[in-house]
């Protein structure tokens, strides 16, 4: 083979891999997320998981993509490790569909219809239709279908280019001898595993092997070990995706590895032991595309049948590999343990269900308060570990909101006492505000990171003003959360006066910054950070107001939110005015002092840390 033949083969390989990628992307988009939802919900038994895994993988044409998806589901807590096993088994069967499609290129016959069954005949038609759909259609579904067609056409063009480029190698003794070497099961196994690990697709590596079959140099004796190795190499993608994931997600990747590794070892031992006695004559025959598809499918089906009764053994092996540490549960796992209280069996007893909801909501509030306190403290003592903790807490609160909201809607379908009905209304309306407060906690800690990374320097006056501002925000959050958890209406009434004070503080802090900017004692860059902090603080106070007003509304149904807020500011509302003045005195900003020095916030954070 000359240099031009090599370039043709490399170009064909590039087209083949690109076509497979484009086709897979188009298939995933066309599914509209429905496949993922099916995987999430319909895995109540291992057998169902196998069928689903095979079906989904056959559609998206990638066992690696299915396995990575499953690792993600387990990592997020959507799916258990035990339910993931069946899908992984099925994915290995589904991925064999690609090899069968590619094997159609070997169909022989002069009949027009037989010729049209060959991908090289109908793929140009698909390409023309696909391009037309992409260029002229405005609907996303048709564009996705066009992408799938073009991807398939490109894939087959690459396959044909590879086959044509390697065909002359049939007359090259060195190439023939290379595949004779792969008849050694160990060497063939390693070659297949390495090739698949590099391109991260068993379907693609099997396709490359099918293309090489046209040379006649690939015997079944060398093809079988390579195919076995390809099944091991495909596990690399899942193992990479599990890096940095939670324990069960890592275990899911190892389930995939052990399924293929142990299945391959057993298959090889039994096959070559039988060959020692029977001497399979076909091992010396030249392999073809259809034969490789048969071997690929047979192995994966037999491996699945072997493991199906022993799926729990795979789970145990994975758990032995990724062991629990002394600190068995992560912060997230411990925090989300409370969600176990929202048991569907309690739905028949609304009073009991609401008691569970109150407890879970209290846990959600506690996580939010903890995240906010940590975030605000980072303005003085920043650390990457604390930033990660705040982000983790925000993710935990998101999960609380999703699960609690769904459960409350289910409880609402039942008749219940007036008090429980009031509580349900408060919780349904408040959990969104609680979740938004955790979002602002992330904004605050990101502002702290910006201060630290850019080594920004606030003036001493600005630091003191922020401390007062932060204290007021912490108190309003504490008041609102405690009022919600205990249904304390007296506490709820104190929230709105403090919220008004916080709004005034925010306006005053901004004005003072503008004054310092004019005097040259501050920078515009600091102004952006300060503006972000002020906005987050004021939004947090607004959400606390929403929670308090909702609580009071449930007790006093005679007016809505706006009517209530307007009534607070009437001249005869002495309670509101007294509380407002009290909080105004408590959180009064320090007197303005000109020429105050700047504070090196990064140095201060490092010292405090």
C-alpha positions in Angstrom: 0.0 0.0 0.0 1.4 3.4 -1.0 1.1 6.7 0.8 -2.1 7.5 -1.1 -3.7 4.2 -0.1 -2.8 5.0 3.6 -4.4 8.5 3.2 -7.5 6.9 1.7 -7.8 4.4 4.6 -7.3 7.1 7.2 -9.8 9.4 5.5 -12.3 6.5 5.3 -11.8 5.8 9.0 -12.4 9.5 9.8 -15.6 9.6 7.7 -16.7 6.3 9.4 -16.2 7.6 12.9 -17.7 11.0 12.1 -20.7 9.4 10.4 -21.3 7.2 13.4 -21.1 10.3 15.7 -23.5 12.4 13.6 -26.0 9.5 13.3 -25.9 8.9 17.1 -26.4 12.6 17.8 -29.3 12.8 15.4 -31.0 9.7 17.0 -30.5 11.2 20.5 -32.1 14.5 19.5 -35.0 12.8 17.7 -35.8 10.8 20.8 -36.5 14.2 22.5 -35.4 12.9 25.9 -38.0 10.2 25.9 -35.4 7.4 26.0 -33.9 8.8 29.1 -37.3 9.0 30.9 -38.0 5.4 29.9 -34.7 4.4 31.4 -35.4 6.3 34.6 -38.8 4.8 35.2 -39.3 1.4 33.7 -36.5 -0.6 35.3 -38.5 -2.4 38.0 -36.9 -5.8 37.2 -33.6 -6.9 35.8 -35.2 -8.5 32.7 -37.1 -5.3 31.9 -33.8 -3.4 32.3 -32.1 -5.8 29.8 -34.9 -5.2 27.2 -34.8 -1.5 27.7 -31.1 -1.3 27.6 -31.0 -3.3 24.4 -33.8 -1.2 22.8 -32.4 2.2 23.7 -28.8 1.2 22.6 -30.2 -0.1 19.3 -31.8 3.3 18.7 -28.9 5.6 19.7 -26.3 3.1 18.3 -23.9 3.4 21.3 -23.6 1.1 24.3 -21.1 3.6 25.7 -23.6 6.4 25.5 -26.2 4.3 27.3 -23.8 3.2 30.0 -22.6 6.8 30.6 -26.2 7.9 30.8 -26.9 5.2 33.4 -23.8 6.2 35.4 -25.3 9.7 35.5 -28.7 8.5 36.7 -27.1 6.5 39.5 -24.8 9.4 40.4 -27.8 11.8 40.7 -29.8 9.3 42.8 -32.5 8.8 40.1 -31.6 5.2 39.7 -30.3 2.5 42.1 -27.2 0.5 41.4 -29.2 -2.7 41.4 -31.6 -1.4 38.7 -28.7 -0.2 36.5 -27.3 -3.8 36.1 -30.0 -4.9 33.7 -29.7 -1.9 31.4 -25.9 -2.4 31.2 -26.5 -6.0 30.1 -29.0 -5.0 27.5 -26.8 -2.2 26.2 -24.2 -4.8 25.2 -26.8 -6.6 23.1 -28.2 -3.5 21.5 -24.8 -2.3 20.3 -24.6 -5.4 18.0 -27.3 -3.9 15.7 -24.6 -1.7 14.1 -22.5 -4.7 13.0 -25.6 -6.2 11.4 -26.4 -3.1 9.4 -22.8 -2.9 8.2 -22.9 -6.6 7.2 -25.5 -5.8 4.6 -22.7 -4.6 2.4 -21.7 -8.2 1.8 -25.1 -9.1 0.1 -24.5 -10.7 -3.3 -26.9 -11.0 -6.3 -27.8 -9.4 -9.6 -31.4 -8.7 -8.7 -32.3 -5.0 -8.5 -34.0 -5.3 -5.1 -31.2 -7.3 -3.6 -28.7 -4.7 -4.9 -30.8 -2.0 -3.3 -30.5 -3.7 0.1 -26.8 -3.0 0.0 -26.0 0.2 2.1 -23.7 1.4 -0.7 -26.7 1.5 -3.0 -29.3 3.2 -0.8 -27.1 5.4 1.3 -26.6 8.0 -1.5 -30.4 8.3 -1.7 -30.6 8.8 2.1 -27.8 11.5 1.8 -29.8 13.4 -0.9 -33.0 13.2 1.2 -31.2 14.2 4.4 -29.5 17.2 2.8 -32.8 18.4 1.4 -34.5 18.1 4.8 -31.7 20.0 6.5 -31.6 22.8 3.9 -35.3 23.3 3.3 -37.2 22.1 6.4 -37.9 24.4 9.3 -39.1 21.8 11.7 -36.6 20.4 14.2 -37.9 16.8 13.9 -37.3 16.8 10.2 -33.9 18.3 10.6 -33.0 15.6 13.1 -34.2 12.9 10.7 -32.1 14.5 8.0 -29.1 14.5 10.3 -29.6 10.7 10.9 -29.7 10.0 7.2 -26.6 12.1 6.4 -24.7 10.5 9.3 -25.6 7.0 8.0 -24.5 7.9 4.5 -21.2 9.4 5.7 -20.6 6.3 7.8 -21.2 3.9 4.8 -19.0 6.1 2.6 -16.2 5.8 5.1 -16.7 2.1 5.4 -16.5 1.7 1.6 -13.4 3.9 1.5 -11.7 1.8 4.1 -12.6 -1.4 2.4 -11.3 -0.2 -0.9 -8.1 1.1 0.6 -7.2 -2.1 2.5 -8.2 -4.5 -0.3 -4.7 -4.5 -1.9 -3.2 -5.6 1.4 -4.5 -9.1 0.6 -1.4 -9.6 -1.5 1.0 -8.2 1.2 2.5 -11.1 3.2 3.5 -8.9 6.2 -0.2 -7.8 6.6 -1.4 -11.4 6.4 1.2 -12.5 9.0 0.1 -9.7 11.3 -3.4 -11.3 11.6 -1.8 -14.7 12.0 -0.2 -13.3 15.1 -3.7 -12.2 16.4 -4.7 -15.9 16.3 -3.0 -16.0 19.6 -6.0 -15.4 21.9 -4.1 -13.2 24.4 -2.6 -10.9 21.7 -5.9 -10.7 19.8 -7.7 -9.8 23.0 -5.2 -7.0 23.9 -5.4 -5.6 20.3 -9.2 -5.5 20.3 -9.3 -3.9 23.8 -6.7 -1.2 23.0 -8.3 -0.3 19.6 -11.7 0.1 21.3 -10.4 2.0 24.3 -8.7 4.5 21.9 -11.8 5.2 19.8 -14.2 4.6 22.7 -16.8 2.7 20.6 -17.1 -1.0 20.2 -19.5 -0.5 17.3 -16.9 1.5 15.5 -14.1 -1.0 16.2 -16.2 -3.9 15.0 -17.0 -1.9 11.9 -13.3 -1.4 11.2 -12.7 -5.2 11.6 -15.5 -5.8 9.2 -13.9 -3.5 6.7 -10.6 -5.4 7.0 -12.4 -8.6 6.2 -12.4 -7.7 2.5 -8.7 -8.5 2.4 -9.3 -12.1 3.2 -6.5 -12.0 5.7 -8.8 -11.9 8.7 -9.6 -15.4 9.8 -12.2 -16.3 12.4 -9.3 -17.5 14.5 -7.9 -14.0 14.7 -11.3 -12.2 14.6 -12.8 -13.9 17.6 -10.2 -12.8 20.2 -10.2 -9.3 18.7 -14.0 -9.1 19.1 -13.7 -10.3 22.7 -11.2 -7.6 23.4 -13.4 -5.0 21.9 -16.1 -5.8 24.5 -13.6 -5.1 27.2 -12.2 -1.9 25.6 -15.7 -0.3 25.4 -15.8 -0.2 29.2 -13.2 2.6 29.2 -15.8 5.3 28.4 -18.0 4.4 31.4 -14.9 4.2 33.7 -13.8 7.7 32.5 -17.3 9.1 33.1 -17.3 7.8 36.7 -14.2 9.7 37.7 -15.1 12.1 40.4 -18.6 10.7 40.7 -20.2 9.2 43.8 -19.5 5.6 45.0 -22.6 4.0 43.4 -21.8 5.7 40.0 -18.3 4.3 40.1 -19.7 0.9 41.0 -22.0 1.1 38.0 -19.0 1.6 35.7 -17.3 -1.4 37.4 -20.4 -3.5 36.8 -20.0 -2.8 33.1 -16.3 -3.8 33.3 -16.9 -7.0 35.2 -19.8 -8.0 33.0 -17.6 -7.9 29.9 -14.3 -8.9 31.5 -15.5 -12.0 33.3 -17.9 -12.9 30.5 -15.0 -12.7 28.0 -12.7 -14.9 30.2 -15.4 -17.6 30.6 -16.2 -17.5 26.9 -12.6 -17.8 25.9 -11.8 -20.6 28.3 -14.8 -22.7 27.3 -14.4 -22.0 23.5 -10.7 -22.8 23.4 -11.1 -25.8 25.7 -13.7 -27.2 23.3 -11.5 -26.4 20.4 -8.7 -28.5 21.9 -10.9 -31.5 21.7 -13.2 -30.8 18.7 -10.8 -28.7 16.5 -13.2 -26.1 15.0 -12.5 -26.1 11.3 -14.0 -22.7 10.6 -11.2 -20.9 12.6 -9.0 -21.1 9.6 -11.6 -19.7 7.2 -11.6 -16.1 6.1 -14.1 -14.1 8.2 -16.7 -11.9 6.5 -18.8 -9.0 7.8 -21.9 -11.2 8.5 -19.8 -13.7 10.4 -18.3 -11.0 12.6 -21.8 -9.7 13.4 -22.8 -13.3 14.4 -19.8 -13.7 16.7 -20.4 -10.2 18.2 -24.1 -10.9 18.9 -23.6 -14.5 20.1 -21.1 -13.4 22.7 -23.2 -10.6 24.1 -26.4 -12.7 24.2 -24.6 -15.6 25.9 -22.9 -13.3 28.4 -26.2 -11.7 29.3 -27.9 -15.1 29.7 -24.9 -16.2 31.9 -25.1 -13.1 34.2 -28.9 -12.7 34.3 -29.5 -15.1 37.2 -26.4 -13.8 39.0 -26.8 -10.1 38.6 -26.4 -9.5 42.3 -22.9 -11.0 42.1 -22.0 -8.2 39.8 -23.2 -5.7 42.4 -21.3 -7.4 45.1 -18.1 -7.4 43.1 -18.5 -3.7 42.3 -19.0 -2.9 46.0 -15.9 -4.9 46.9 -14.0 -2.8 44.4 -15.4 0.5 45.5 -15.6 0.1 49.3 -17.5 2.2 51.7 -15.1 4.3 53.9 -15.6 4.8 57.6 -17.5 8.0 56.8 -19.9 5.9 54.8 -22.3 8.5 53.7 -21.4 11.7 51.9 -22.8 15.1 52.9 -25.4 14.9 50.2 -26.5 11.4 51.1 -26.9 12.3 54.7 -28.8 15.5 53.8 -31.1 13.7 51.4 -31.8 10.8 53.8 -34.7 12.8 55.2 -36.6 12.4 51.9 -37.2 8.8 52.8 -39.9 10.1 55.1 -42.0 11.0 52.1 -43.3 7.5 51.7 -46.3 6.9 49.3 -47.8 4.6 51.9 -48.6 7.6 54.1 -50.8 9.2 51.4 -53.8 7.4 52.7 -53.4 9.2 56.0 -53.1 12.9 55.1 -52.4 14.1 58.7 -49.5 11.7 58.9 -48.3 12.7 55.4 -48.4 16.4 56.3 -46.4 15.7 59.5 -43.8 14.1 57.3 -43.9 17.1 54.9 -43.3 19.6 57.8 -40.3 17.6 59.0 -38.8 17.4 55.5 -39.5 21.1 54.8 -37.7 21.9 58.1 -34.7 19.9 56.9 -34.8 21.8 53.6 -34.8 25.1 55.4 -31.9 24.1 57.6 -29.8 23.2 54.6 -30.6 26.6 53.0 -29.7 28.5 56.1 -26.5 26.6 56.4 -25.6 27.3 52.8 -26.4 31.0 53.2 -24.4 31.4 56.4 -21.4 29.6 54.8 -21.6 31.8 51.7 -21.8 35.1 53.6 -18.8 34.0 55.8 -16.8 33.4 52.7 -16.7 37.2 52.1 -14.2 37.2 55.0 -12.6 33.8 54.9 -12.8 32.3 51.4 -11.9 28.7 50.6 -12.6 26.4 47.6 -13.9 23.7 49.9 -16.6 25.9 51.3 -17.6 27.1 47.8 -18.0 23.4 46.8 -20.1 22.9 50.0 -22.4 25.8 49.2 -22.9 24.5 45.6 -23.6 21.0 46.9 -26.1 22.4 49.4 -27.9 24.2 46.6 -28.1 21.0 44.6 -29.5 19.3 47.7 -32.2 22.0 48.2 -33.2 21.6 44.5 -33.8 17.9 45.1 -35.8 18.7 48.2 -38.0 21.1 46.3 -38.6 18.6 43.5 -39.5 15.7 45.7 -41.4 17.7 48.3 -43.4 19.6 45.7 -44.4 16.3 43.9 -45.4 14.7 47.2 -47.5 17.7 48.4 -49.5 17.6 45.1 -50.2 14.0 45.8 -51.3 14.7 49.4 -53.5 17.6 48.2 -55.8 15.1 46.3 -57.1 13.8 49.7 -59.5 15.5 52.1 -57.9 16.9 55.2 -58.4 19.1 58.2 -58.3 22.9 57.8 -55.1 23.2 59.7 -53.3 20.7 57.5 -54.8 22.3 54.4 -53.3 25.7 55.6 -50.0 24.0 56.1 -50.0 22.4 52.7 -50.8 25.7 51.1 -47.9 27.4 52.9 -45.4 24.7 52.1 -46.4 24.5 48.4 -46.0 28.3 48.0 -42.9 28.6 50.1 -40.5 25.8 49.0 -39.8 27.7 45.8 -38.7 30.8 47.7 -36.6 28.6 50.0 -34.9 27.1 46.9 -34.3 30.6 45.4 -32.5 31.7 48.6 -30.1 28.8 48.1 -29.5 30.0 44.5 -28.6 33.4 45.9 -26.2 31.8 48.4 -24.3 30.4 45.3 -24.2 33.9 43.8 -22.8 35.3 47.0 -20.1 32.7 47.3 -19.2 33.3 43.7 -18.8 37.0 44.5 -16.5 36.0 47.3 -14.4 33.9 44.9 -14.2 36.9 42.5 -13.0 39.2 45.4 -10.4 36.6 46.3 -9.2 35.7 42.8 -8.9 39.3 41.7 -7.4 40.5 45.0 -9.9 43.3 45.3 -9.6 45.9 48.1 -12.7 47.3 49.7 -12.5 50.4 51.9 -12.8 49.9 55.6 -16.1 51.7 55.5 -17.5 49.4 52.8 -16.4 46.4 54.8 -18.3 47.7 57.9 -21.4 48.4 55.8 -21.4 44.9 54.4 -21.1 43.4 57.8 -24.2 45.3 58.9 -26.0 44.4 55.7 -25.1 40.7 56.1 -26.3 40.6 59.7 -29.7 42.0 58.7 -30.0 39.4 55.9 -29.1 36.6 58.2 -31.7 37.6 60.7 -34.5 38.0 58.2 -33.8 34.5 56.8 -33.7 33.1 60.3 -37.1 34.7 61.1 -38.8 33.5 58.0 -37.5 30.0 58.2 -38.4 29.6 61.9 -41.8 31.1 61.3 -42.4 28.6 58.4 -41.1 25.6 60.4 -43.1 26.3 63.6 -46.0 28.2 61.9 -45.4 31.1 64.2 -47.4 34.0 63.0 -45.8 36.5 65.4 -42.4 35.8 64.0 -43.9 36.1 60.5 -45.1 39.6 61.2 -41.6 40.7 62.0 -40.3 39.8 58.6 -41.8 42.6 56.5 -40.5 45.5 58.7 -37.0 44.0 58.5 -37.3 43.5 54.7 -38.1 47.2 54.3 -35.0 48.1 56.4 -32.9 45.8 54.2 -34.2 47.5 51.0 -33.2 50.9 52.5 -29.8 49.5 53.5 -29.2 48.3 50.0 -30.0 51.6 48.5 -27.8 53.4 51.0 -24.9 51.0 50.4 -25.1 51.7 46.7 -25.2 55.4 47.1 -22.2 55.4 49.4 -20.2 53.4 46.9 -21.0 55.9 44.2 -19.8 58.7 46.5 -16.5 56.8 47.2 -16.2 56.2 43.4 -16.4 59.9 42.8 -13.8 60.5 45.5 -11.4 58.0 43.9 -11.5 55.7 46.9 -13.2 52.8 45.1 -13.2 51.2 41.6 -15.9 50.3 39.1 -14.8 46.6 39.3 -15.6 46.6 43.0 -18.9 48.3 42.2 -20.0 45.4 40.0 -19.2 42.9 42.8 -21.0 45.2 45.4 -24.0 45.5 43.1 -24.3 41.7 42.7 -24.1 41.3 46.5 -26.7 44.0 47.1 -29.0 42.5 44.5 -28.7 39.0 46.1 -29.3 40.4 49.6 -32.4 42.3 48.6 -33.8 39.3 46.6 -33.2 37.0 49.6 -35.2 39.5 51.8 -38.0 39.5 49.1 -38.2 35.7 49.2 -38.4 35.8 53.0 -41.2 38.3 52.7 -43.1 35.9 50.4 -42.8 33.1 52.9 -44.0 35.3 55.8 -46.9 36.8 53.9 -48.0 33.3 52.7 -48.0 32.1 56.3 -50.1 35.0 57.4 -52.5 34.6 54.4 -53.2 31.0 55.4 -54.3 32.3 58.8 -56.2 35.3 57.5 -57.9 34.5 54.2 -59.7 37.8 53.9 -56.9 39.6 51.9 -54.3 38.8 49.3 -50.6 39.6 49.3 -50.8 43.1 47.9 -53.6 44.1 50.2 -51.7 42.8 53.2 -48.5 44.7 52.3 -50.5 47.9 51.7 -52.2 47.5 55.0 -48.9 47.3 56.8 -47.9 50.8 55.7 -51.1 52.5 56.7 -50.7 55.3 59.2 -52.5 53.5 62.0 -50.3 50.4 61.8 -48.3 51.0 65.0 -46.8 47.5 65.2 -45.2 47.7 61.8 -43.8 51.2 62.4 -42.4 50.2 65.8 -40.7 47.1 64.4 -39.4 49.1 61.4 -37.8 51.8 63.7 -36.4 49.1 66.0 -34.7 47.3 63.1 -33.6 50.6 61.7 -31.7 51.4 64.9 -30.3 47.8 65.2 -28.9 47.8 61.7 -27.9 51.4 61.2 -24.9 51.9 58.9 -21.8 53.5 60.4 -21.3 57.2 59.9 -19.7 58.3 56.7 -16.0 59.0 57.1 -14.0 60.5 54.2 -10.5 59.2 53.3 -10.9 55.7 54.9 -8.2 53.3 53.8 -8.8 50.3 51.6 -8.9 46.8 53.0 -7.0 44.0 51.2 -9.8 41.5 51.1 -7.6 38.6 49.8 -5.1 39.1 52.7 -7.9 39.4 55.2 -9.5 36.1 53.8 -6.2 34.3 54.0 -5.6 35.4 57.5 -9.1 34.4 58.7 -8.9 31.1 56.9 
